[in-house]
Amino acid sequence: MEYDTYLPVPCVLHPEQVVEYPYEDFLPGDLEERIRIWEESSGYDYFSGLSIADGWKVGGYAAWNLTDPYPMLCGADMNLLVKVDGGESDGTESRRPLEDAVPESEFHEHPNRWQPTGITIGRGYALWIFTCPVSFDHPHAVSMR
């Protein structure tokens, strides 16, 4: 068995603050429908452009695009603590890390554009770790998707 993909490639951390919005199934009222209409008229994609950020992150929202939304509960809705991802950016302008600021036409030629850390989670998934907002004594929950 090859273990190289379980250890990160030495690299420099460039933290960036990113604004993201909830997964579309958790949007209130008719907002999901209004966003769908906006997407059709603008050509923009809420999920990849505004909703859940790619790559490694602390906090924020969890994506449920591979499964139906699954409640992460511990007497209360759990909060996302950290997401460990096999990749970083899909190349869309709104989510591209600042240190990867290359023209869109050259992005796909950029070596290690998707896996700068060299980590592979499962078969290309992400590891999501949740924590209880009520008590630190409650165990963490883990999901891989």
N, C-alpha and C positions, 0 to 999 in steps of 0.2 A: 504494500500500500504506500502511496506517495503522500508524504506529510508536508510538503513544501507549501501547500495552500492553506495550512493552519497557522502559519507564522507570518506576521506582516512584514512586508518589505520596509526596511528603514526609510523613513520619509519625514518631511516637515509638516507639522500641523498648522493649518491656516484657518482658524475659526472665523466663521462669518455668521452674522445674525440674519436669519431668513424669516420672512413672514409667510405663514402657510395657513390654510383654512381647512375646516373639517371635511372628512370624506363625504361625498355627495349624498349618501344615504342618511346622513345625520343632519342634513340641512333642515331648517324649520319650514313648515307650511309649504307654500307653492314656490319657494325659492329654487328648488331643484328644477322645476319646469321652466321658470324664468331664465335660469342659467342655460338650460338646453336650447332655448330659443335664441339667446344671446350668442351661444357657440355657433349655431347654424348661420346666423347673420354675420358674424365677425370672422369665422374661420379659426377662432381661438379655442383651445381645449382647457377647460377648468381643471381637470385632474392633473395633467402634466404641467400646466403653467401656473396654477395658483394653489392647488390643494396640497397634497402630500409631497414634501421635498425628497429628492433622491439622496442617496449616500448616507454616511454616518451622521447621527444627530443626537442631541440631548433634548428631551422634551418634545413638545409638538403633538401631532396627531398620528394615529396609525392608519395604514391603508388596508382596505379589505377587498381589493380587486381580484384576488385569487380565490377568495371564499366569501360567503355571505358574512355580513357583520356578526361577530361573535362577542358577546359581552364578557369583558374581563372584570370579574367581580371578586370582591373580598369583603362582603358586607356593604360595599360601596363601589361605584365605578372606579376602576383603577386608572392611574395616570401613566402615560408612557414615560419611562425613565430614560431609556437609551435605545437607539436602533443601530445595529451593526450590520452593514450592508456589504455585499460583495463588490459593489460598484459605487460610482459617485454620480456623475451627471450623464443624462441621455443626450446631451448636446443642445437642448433647447436653450435659447438665449436667456429666458427668464430664470433658469436654474443653473446655469453654468458657473462654476466657481471662479472667483476673480483671478486666481492664479492661472487659470486655463483660458485667459482672455486672448483667444486666437479667432480670426474670422471664421464665421460659420462654414464657409467653403473649405477651410483647412482643418476643421475640428476632427473630422473622421480620419484624417491622416495622422493625427497626433498620437504618438505611442502611449500606451497605458491610459488612454482617455477614460476608460470605463473602470479599470481596476488598478488605480494607483497604489493601493496597499498590497495587492497580490493575494488578498484573502478571498476564499470561496466559501460561501455559506450554503451547505447542502448542495443542491444542484443549481445554484445560482439564485438562491432566495436571500432573505434578510432575517436576522434574529431580532425580535422585538422583546424587550424586557419591561414589564410593568410593575409599578409599586402602589401600595395602598396609601391613599391620602389621609386615612384616619389614624393609622398606627404603624410605626416602624417595626413593631413586633410581628406584624403579619408577613407571611412569606411573599416573595416576589412571584409573579406569573411570567411565563415565557411562551412565546409563539414564534413559529418560523413559517414565513410565507414569502 
